[in-house]
Amino acid sequence: MDKKTSRLKRALKLRCKIRQLGANRLTIHRTSQHIYAQVLSKDGSTTLASASTTQADIKAVVKSTSNTEAAIAVGKMVAERAVAAGVTEVAFDRSGFKYHGRVKALADAAREAGLKF
């Protein structure tokens, strides 16, 4: 099994558990250059809030889009937008990525900005 297949298998297992809980989910996607985050509704059909390093307002704040500083900015932004949309509790869907580095920085920043998971 290659690296991507292993990650997708971990992601599928986690998403099935979140679906059983019936919670809104904060899902992330990480590439070598960018990080993306969005809060999805309980059924997964509606995006309630989103933020990424490709957006101009975040690009203006950070030096590089591929470091933990950028992940912290994305975490704060998505949490602020989710709270404004009326969502305070989410389940964290890390999409099979390991919980360290940029993924952990984004999660910690979202918690500090008001999301509970």
C-alpha positions in Angstrom: 0.0 0.0 0.0 1.4 3.4 -0.9 1.4 6.6 1.2 -1.7 8.1 -0.4 -3.8 5.0 -0.2 -2.9 4.6 3.5 -3.9 8.2 4.2 -7.3 7.8 2.3 -8.0 4.6 4.3 -7.4 6.5 7.6 -9.6 9.3 6.4 -12.5 7.0 5.4 -12.4 5.3 8.8 -12.6 8.6 10.6 -15.4 10.0 8.4 -17.5 7.0 9.1 -17.2 7.6 12.8 -18.0 11.3 12.4 -21.1 10.4 10.4 -22.3 8.2 13.3 -21.8 11.1 15.7 -23.9 13.4 13.5 -21.7 16.4 14.1 -20.6 19.3 11.9 -17.1 18.7 10.8 -14.0 20.8 10.4 -12.2 19.2 7.5 -8.7 20.1 6.3 -6.6 19.4 3.3 -2.9 19.9 3.2 -0.6 20.2 0.2 3.1 21.1 0.0 2.3 24.7 -0.7 -1.1 25.4 0.8 -3.6 24.4 3.5 -7.3 24.5 3.2 -10.0 24.2 5.9 -13.8 24.2 5.8 -16.7 23.5 8.2 -19.3 21.2 6.7 -22.9 20.7 7.8 -24.0 17.5 9.5 -25.1 15.9 6.3 -22.0 17.1 4.4 -24.0 18.9 1.7 -23.4 22.5 2.8 -20.2 24.4 3.5 -20.8 26.7 6.5 -17.4 28.4 6.6 -14.1 28.1 4.8 -10.6 29.5 4.7 -7.3 28.7 2.9 -3.9 30.1 2.1 -5.0 30.8 -1.4 -7.3 33.6 -0.3 -5.9 37.2 -0.7 -6.7 38.3 2.9 -4.6 35.4 4.4 -1.8 35.8 1.8 -1.4 39.4 2.8 -0.9 38.5 6.4 1.7 35.6 6.1 5.1 35.5 4.5 4.8 31.9 3.2 1.7 29.9 2.6 3.4 26.6 3.4 4.4 27.0 7.1 2.8 26.7 10.5 2.3 30.5 10.7 0.0 30.2 7.7 -1.8 27.3 9.2 -2.4 29.3 12.4 -3.9 32.2 10.3 -6.2 29.7 8.4 -7.3 28.1 11.7 -8.2 31.5 13.3 -10.0 32.6 10.1 -12.1 29.5 9.7 -13.1 29.5 13.4 -14.2 33.1 13.3 -16.3 32.5 10.2 -17.8 29.4 11.7 -18.7 31.2 15.0 -20.3 34.0 12.9 -22.3 31.3 11.1 -23.5 30.0 14.4 -21.4 26.8 14.7 -19.4 26.4 17.9 -19.0 22.6 18.1 -17.4 20.5 15.4 -15.6 17.2 14.9 -12.1 17.5 13.6 -11.6 15.6 10.3 -7.9 15.7 9.6 -8.4 13.8 6.3 -5.9 11.1 7.3 -3.0 13.5 7.8 -0.9 12.9 10.9 -1.7 15.2 13.8 1.5 17.2 14.0 3.1 20.3 12.4 0.7 22.4 10.3 -2.3 20.2 11.1 -1.8 20.6 14.8 -1.2 24.3 14.5 -4.4 24.8 12.6 -6.4 22.8 15.2 -4.9 24.7 18.1 -5.6 28.1 16.5 -9.2 27.1 15.8 -9.7 26.0 19.4 -8.3 29.3 20.7 -10.6 31.3 18.3 -13.7 29.6 19.8 -14.4 26.2 18.2 -14.8 23.2 20.4 -13.8 19.8 19.3 
